Amino acid sequence: MELSALQKSRYAYEPKLPANLSGDVSEIALKTGEATTSVADEADLRALFKKTFGRPVVSFIKGHNEKINRPLTVAVILSGGQAPGGHNVIAGLYDGLKKGNAASRLLGFLGGPSGLVDGKYVEMTGDFIADYRNTGGFDIIGSGRTKIETPEQFAAALETAKKLNLDAVVIIGGDDSNTNAALLAEYFLAQNSKVQVIGCPKTIDGDLKNEHIEASFGFDTACKTYSELIGNIERDANSAKKYWHFIKLMGRAASHIALECALQTQPNVCLVSEEVDEKKLSLSQVVDQICSSIIKRAENKENFGVVLIPEGLVEFIPEVKALIDELNDTIALHEKEFGGLSSFIDQIYWLSRNISGPSYELIQSLPPDIAKEFLMDRDPHGNVQVSRIETEKLLIGMVEKRLAKLEKENIYRGKFSALAHFFGYEGRCAFPSNFDADYCYSLGFGAFVLIASGLTGYISNVKNLALPASQWVAGGVPLTMMMNMEQRHGSKKPVIKKALVELEGAPFKAFDAARENWAAKTCYLFPGAIQYFGPPEVCDQPTKTLLLEHSGR
Ligand code: FBP
């Protein structure tokens, strides 16, 4: 099969490394900082992570590292949703290992964390990896969402690690997978096993970030891919002047993606779930917000526009959240009985007798196709699959109704015709931007240095990401430092704290200062496609979120 010219050129792209990872690998030493604590719940976490809690943050400096050239056998896992750049983490890890010692080996567990439990893996050679350098996707070894949580799973993971004589496992994943990495690191030490565990911060959602993790990888490419598409739609809307486009954007809970895309494209409306939550906005008030822009624009004879909707919105609207919570609990309690109902009408009738009045009224008021989505098969934890609820269509329906009423009251005189879109999977496997290609390669290379230096229970990190790659600083952060205790399925569990959009943060403030203007006028920006070859100001720019958060620009 003939490869595309871009694909061939991307194979040859050499990712940029931070200065503290460049040069002779034998000269990369560790600089150790102060002992750490956790973001909260120190006593609980100290008790749960007896062996790994409180270790210091580390960074890499020039100096002799006597451990770095020993031969190592390391295995890598891709965990959770795809994010552009995963292949480069593996390439960086592999190159680091080989630079350290040509006899070192890299294995890849197949299909996510279950590969470790079931002992399913592949040996990764230079030729094998060459076909995946600087490409999107996780198809090199596949991914999965298995959580390692039962004693049997932990024991099986240890058994596999022993059988393969592993020195370390690298888990490339989001907050849940890195929580799992912390638990595995602790478990291996408690079992007197030498196997180290290192995490890498992945998720397009952008919600694995904190003081030390400035961005999760994949966010940059995914947002740029969606922003290209949104810009194209804006231009189409402004050309035809006849449609309102309602675009739902991925990002399971946090609205970072929607907010970043809004900063890149300046749509008429962008809903931010965290704001809806903070202000306790009802569904009707969210509809008001959209209608207000439609009415203003109709007054200017602009009967078109673009609305961005974060994927998790419905869970942040109080009355919808109450409905979802009630459905989760009630259906779980009467699983068999509910499962035996053969039609939607029967299900609604059953709900009329089993859920509260306000929740019943709400589900009944929804268009039937949307109401059905609330009643679809639950996820493995028994919850409504929120990402499958077509919020964009729900809002279009509600806006149509509201405008019809306002028209009768002579408040609105315009034409409203709307189209629904969902951008999610389109962005998760794009060729990584130069930023993500460089960042991921650095994370993988840094993971090698952490392993070679004998650390466990750390996440590979790179700081100063708003600056050019040569000024980035790589290092490692103890996973326990990012954790707190949260209620999960009835009991308190240690978890890495998810970062939602901060309403006091610079990205939201920049959006807030401009949105009134965008709502009334046509201020669209067209970022165009990601560029891979060309001047750095075109090809290497990070996201606006990162720039606003870290350099105040
Ligand atoms: P991760 O948190 O595992 O990176 O996945 C994020 C995500 O892409 C969300 O944006 C989305 O809601 C979800 O995965 C979709 O999951 P799936 O791939 O299982 O349909």
Residues whose N, C-alpha, C, O or C-beta is under 5 A from the ligand:
A	BS01	FBP	S79 G80 G81 G174 K202 T203 I204 D205 M250 G251 R252 S387
